[in-house]
Amino acid sequence: MEQNETKKKFKIRIYRYILRLIRFLTKLPNDPVIREIKSQLTRSGTSIGANYFEANAASSKRDYQNFFSYALKSANESKFWIAILLDSDLIPKNLIPEGKWLLQETKELADIFASSIITMKGKRK
């Protein structure tokens, strides 16, 4: 029961993260460079959730692990794009705190996926 509760909380956490990311992205200026980064970040950020949700419907343990790996890769890409936005001085100052929160949350999600993958690989041996 406890493991199911943890999974449920993680699922909600990812879903809320994606909603917050999307709201952040819609507030960014429509500059051509930012537009391209927004596009990349929309894909990578939402892919974190899409792959996690897909993992929960996986047909095998290997499939499940692969979806976690894809989610981790998407989180790592998202960290890169958020850091670029924060360091570029192209976004309004009032959006920087939200960008920093998103970067921290993305790092935490990536750490959870990485730890889970290590645990899964250990159980296979």
C-alpha positions as CSV (number, residue, x, y, z in Angstrom):
1,M,0.0,0.0,0.0
2,E,2.8,2.4,0.9
3,Q,4.6,1.9,-2.4
4,N,1.4,2.6,-4.3
5,E,0.9,5.8,-2.3
6,T,4.5,6.9,-3.2
7,K,3.9,6.2,-6.9
8,K,0.7,8.2,-6.8
9,K,2.4,11.1,-5.1
10,F,5.2,11.0,-7.7
11,K,2.7,10.9,-10.5
12,I,0.9,14.0,-9.1
13,R,4.3,15.7,-8.6
14,I,5.3,15.2,-12.2
15,Y,1.9,16.3,-13.5
16,R,2.0,19.5,-11.4
17,Y,5.6,20.1,-12.6
18,I,4.5,20.0,-16.2
19,L,1.6,22.3,-15.6
20,R,3.9,24.8,-13.9
21,L,6.5,24.5,-16.7
22,I,3.8,25.2,-19.3
23,R,2.5,28.2,-17.5
24,F,6.1,29.5,-17.2
25,L,6.7,29.0,-20.9
26,T,3.6,30.8,-21.9
27,K,4.9,33.9,-20.0
28,L,8.2,34.1,-21.8
29,P,8.8,36.7,-24.5
30,N,8.1,35.9,-28.1
31,D,11.8,36.5,-29.2
32,P,12.9,34.1,-32.0
33,V,15.7,32.5,-29.8
34,I,13.4,32.1,-26.8
35,R,10.7,30.7,-29.1
36,E,13.1,27.9,-30.2
37,I,14.2,27.2,-26.6
38,K,10.5,27.1,-25.5
39,S,9.8,24.6,-28.3
40,Q,12.6,22.4,-27.2
41,L,11.8,22.7,-23.5
42,T,8.1,22.0,-24.1
43,R,9.0,18.8,-25.8
44,S,11.6,17.6,-23.3
45,G,9.7,18.8,-20.2
46,T,6.4,17.2,-21.2
47,S,8.2,14.1,-22.3
48,I,9.3,13.5,-18.6
49,G,5.6,13.0,-17.7
50,A,4.7,11.2,-20.9
51,N,7.4,8.6,-20.4
52,Y,6.6,8.1,-16.7
53,F,2.9,7.6,-17.4
54,E,3.8,5.2,-20.2
55,A,6.1,3.3,-17.9
56,N,3.2,2.6,-15.6
57,A,1.5,0.8,-18.5
58,A,4.6,-1.0,-19.6
59,S,4.2,-4.6,-20.7
60,S,7.5,-5.8,-19.1
61,K,10.2,-4.9,-16.6
62,R,12.6,-4.1,-19.4
63,D,10.0,-1.8,-21.0
64,Y,9.3,-0.1,-17.6
65,Q,13.1,0.5,-17.2
66,N,13.4,1.9,-20.7
67,F,10.6,4.4,-20.1
68,F,12.4,5.5,-16.9
69,S,15.6,6.0,-18.9
70,Y,13.7,8.1,-21.5
71,A,12.2,10.2,-18.7
72,L,15.7,10.7,-17.2
73,K,17.1,11.8,-20.6
74,S,14.2,14.2,-21.0
75,A,14.8,15.6,-17.5
76,N,18.5,16.1,-18.3
77,E,17.7,17.9,-21.5
78,S,15.1,20.1,-19.7
79,K,17.8,21.0,-17.1
80,F,20.0,22.2,-19.9
81,W,17.3,24.4,-21.6
82,I,16.1,25.9,-18.3
83,A,19.7,26.7,-17.4
84,I,20.2,28.4,-20.8
85,L,17.1,30.5,-20.2
86,L,18.2,31.5,-16.8
87,D,21.8,32.4,-17.8
88,S,20.9,34.1,-21.1
89,D,19.5,37.3,-19.6
90,L,16.8,37.1,-22.2
91,I,13.9,36.4,-19.8
92,P,12.2,39.0,-17.6
93,K,13.6,39.3,-14.1
94,N,10.2,38.5,-12.6
95,L,10.3,35.1,-14.1
96,I,13.7,34.1,-12.8
97,P,12.5,32.8,-9.4
98,E,10.0,30.5,-11.2
99,G,12.8,29.4,-13.6
100,K,15.0,28.6,-10.6
101,W,12.3,26.6,-9.0
102,L,11.7,24.7,-12.2
103,L,15.4,24.0,-12.5
104,Q,15.6,22.6,-9.0
105,E,12.5,20.5,-9.4
106,T,13.8,19.1,-12.7
107,K,17.1,18.2,-11.0
108,E,15.2,16.4,-8.2
109,L,13.0,14.5,-10.7
110,A,16.1,13.5,-12.6
111,D,17.7,12.3,-9.4
112,I,14.7,10.2,-8.6
113,F,14.6,8.6,-12.1
114,A,18.4,7.9,-11.9
115,S,18.1,6.3,-8.5
116,S,15.2,4.2,-9.6
117,I,17.1,3.0,-12.6
118,I,20.1,2.0,-10.5
119,T,17.7,0.2,-8.1
120,M,16.0,-1.6,-11.0
121,K,19.4,-2.7,-12.5
122,G,20.5,-4.0,-9.2
123,K,17.4,-6.1,-8.8
124,R,18.0,-7.7,-12.2
125,K,21.3,-9.3,-11.2
